[in-house]
Amino acid sequence: MLTLDIFGFKALWSPYFLLILIFISVGYFLLTTKYRSLFPDGEPLTKKQGALFLLSMILLYAIKGSPVDLLAHLMFWVHMIQMAALVLVVPPILIISIPNWVWRKLFSIRVINSVFTVLTKPLIALIVFNGLFSFYHVPIIFDHVMQNGWLHAGYSILLFAVAIFMWWPLLNQMPEHQTLTGLKKVGYIFADGILLTPACALIIFADTPMYGTYSDPHVWGQVMSLCIGSANFDSLNLSGPQLFSSMSLIHDQQLGGVLMKIIQEIIYGVILGHVFFEWYRKDQADSEQELKQSLNPVLIK
């Protein structure tokens, strides 16, 4: 079996993408520390927010800039782990890591506020996110997108954006944006899990390889040429992704669907636990407040 070293440093480690993430990180910390005094409502950055933002940038680089991204073009199950991290792991961390005053500054821009107002409505957010994710994994669409560098980058950014819209009703910390509370959040999580199931089931129970990106040498060659350059790829004289894995194509595909569903269930389970305990604490606090109010007249007498 061949190793990834044959593709070279640039293809494996995406130095330009790393520089972009470093630039974004530096901008984030400058805005939230040194220059926050320029904004009347600027609040100090907490250690938790700073750590979560760094974690989100590290995860982004790990899945889209490290050798994992190249592996995702060779093995479908790695692609599904990459997608799970991109839409289910990084967006929630990023939402929590950005201070409320920064979000409010963003929403002061009319276009951003209008987009968020519409696309973070719970029903719309669920349909748009799950629809675009399922649409992406229709074989003919998937193969076409993977063979076009601009389409691939654009669709990845689009999925990441709609994933933020999908997570927003559950995790944002802004009182004026709390469109879901208590039991509604629980129902939202269950609905999200159900809507993603058909796409995973189609992949898991298919009895033949569905994606030319991994099964057709010509399509795979076109996809790899975009990753490492056509001249470099031609010089390697490779016939297909099977040179890098002993797993059959159908088992690779089925494992990808199973992993996506398992990761989804774990993440949704964690968020469900967070929502439940948040709901429980709020209910206890409200009960204590009501008890104090009812006792006050008695104590005064």
Protein Blocks (a to p, Z undefined) as FASTA:
>chain_A
ZZfklnojklmnommlmmmmmmmmmmmmmmmmmmmmmpmklccddfklmmmmmmmmmmmm
mmmmmmklmmmmmpmklmmmmmmmmmmmmmmmmmmmpcfklmmmmmmpmklmmmmmmmmg
mklmmmmmmmmmmmmmgmklmmmmmmpmklmmmmmmmmmmmmmmmmmmmmpcbfklmmbg
hjlmmmmmmmmmmmmmmmmmmmmmpcbdfblklmmmklmmmmmmmmnopklmmmnopabj
klmocbdfklmmmmmmmmmmmmmmmmmmmmmmmmmmmmmmmmmmmmmmmmmmmmmmmmmZ
Z
